[in-house]
Amino acid sequence: MGRVMIKKVEKTVSETAHASCGKCWRDKACLKEDGAPMCRALRLITNDYTFVQDGRFPGCPNHITFGADSHVCCCSIRNELYRKYEL
C-alpha cells in the first residue's frame, strides 16, 4: 500500500533532472517503459520537493521523514515526473 505501478507510457525528463539525480540507487527504474513502483505523490511543495504518501523504500537516499507521519521526496527525476505527468 502506498506505492503505485506506473502506466506504460514513455516518460522523459530534462537533462538537468538526470544530472541532479546523480547515481540512482534503483538505476532510474521510474523511467523504464515497463513501469516501476514509486512512492505515491500527493502534492508538489516546490520544484525540488514533493509530499509522498509512503516514502518507505528501504535505503532510499531521497526520502525525508517530515514530522511524525509525513514523507517528502527530493529526487529530481521523481519530482519532474510529477510536475509533467502527475504521476
C-alpha atoms as one frame of an Amber mdcrd trajectory, in Angstrom:
protein
   0.000   0.000   0.000   1.251   3.494  -0.724   3.086   2.528  -3.886   1.743
   2.773  -7.400   2.660   0.987 -10.613   3.293   3.484 -13.351   1.299   3.086
 -16.558   3.179   2.021 -19.648   3.833   5.456 -21.108   7.016   6.911 -22.461
   8.310   9.317 -19.867  11.033  11.854 -20.462  12.757  14.239 -18.106  15.216
  17.033 -18.692  18.972  16.592 -18.746  19.053  18.828 -15.676  16.901  16.331
 -13.760  19.153  13.462 -14.885  22.275  15.337 -13.824  20.790  16.378 -10.481
  19.751  12.821  -9.716  23.291  11.513  -9.979  23.772   7.791  -9.401  20.335
   6.420  -8.582  20.202   3.540  -6.128  17.380   1.992  -8.228  19.075   2.632
 -11.588  16.334   5.148 -12.527  13.717   2.395 -12.666  10.943   5.015 -12.661
  11.884   5.939 -16.247  11.785   2.439 -17.689   8.963   1.962 -20.151   7.694
  -1.172 -18.442   6.963   0.874 -15.309   8.237   0.585 -11.795   6.797   1.063
  -8.330   7.314   4.527  -6.885   6.127   6.409  -3.851   2.666   7.854  -4.490
   2.949  11.627  -4.921   0.402  13.716  -3.059   1.392  17.317  -3.700   4.320
  19.279  -5.071   5.823  21.503  -2.383   8.395  23.202  -4.598  10.127  22.139
  -7.798  12.561  20.207  -5.601  10.273  18.541  -3.046   7.063  16.513  -3.220
   4.934  15.202  -0.374   4.507  11.459  -0.895   2.036   9.103   0.718   4.574
   6.484   1.614   8.252   7.077   1.095   9.404   3.907   2.742  11.596   2.341
   0.105  14.290   0.965   2.389  17.573   2.731   1.805  16.223   5.468  -0.457
  18.541   8.461  -0.086  15.839  10.801  -1.441  13.309  10.081   1.292  12.890
  12.598   4.097  10.590  11.982   7.041   8.827  15.240   7.811   7.125  15.334
  11.176   5.559  12.261  12.711   3.939  10.754   9.621   4.683  12.889   6.566
   7.121  11.903   3.862   8.950  14.060   1.326  10.780  13.045  -1.847  13.675
  15.167  -3.053  14.560  13.130  -6.164  14.824  15.483  -9.142  13.521  12.846
 -11.571  10.592  11.855  -9.342   9.586  15.494  -8.880   9.762  16.242 -12.598
   7.633  13.164 -13.377   5.014  14.510 -11.009   5.138  18.027 -12.499   4.936
  16.807 -16.108   2.703  13.740 -15.898   1.064  13.992 -12.463   2.483  10.567
 -11.644
